């Protein structure tokens, strides 16, 4: 039987993890079976650059923390080796980093997760990860607006040319 001290430490760990989960915009559960040290080091660096944290936490502790955080629907995903990725700042960049990693590493799989409080399947997370980033969308919008403004300027110039040539005739 576990001692009272160890039980209290585990309860503390669960509470700390649950609080972190409540504040996170993204919680991803991934199957990391077969990943080597070199690849996990690269993945951790990519996730750090995306302001996310990669942790391997016991499934039992993760289950209890999810329950304490009020998140339901991921219990069945906590089978086998599970890594937990969390980000309290952004959900798109870490999701993109994980998705890009899974494209290059067939053995690494997204099991499911939570984005801004909504439990999502692996397929939904992959769909979101495929979306263009905010900067890309803004540049597309700027390009579309600039193209319309350019067309309008050309049309106005043509009207001016027609009026000048009509005035001379």
Beta strands, then each sheet from edge to edge (+ up, - down):
strand 1: 26-31
strand 2: 53-56
strand 3: 82-87
strand 4: 109-115
strand 5: 118-121
sheet 1: 2+ 3- 1+ 4- 5+
end
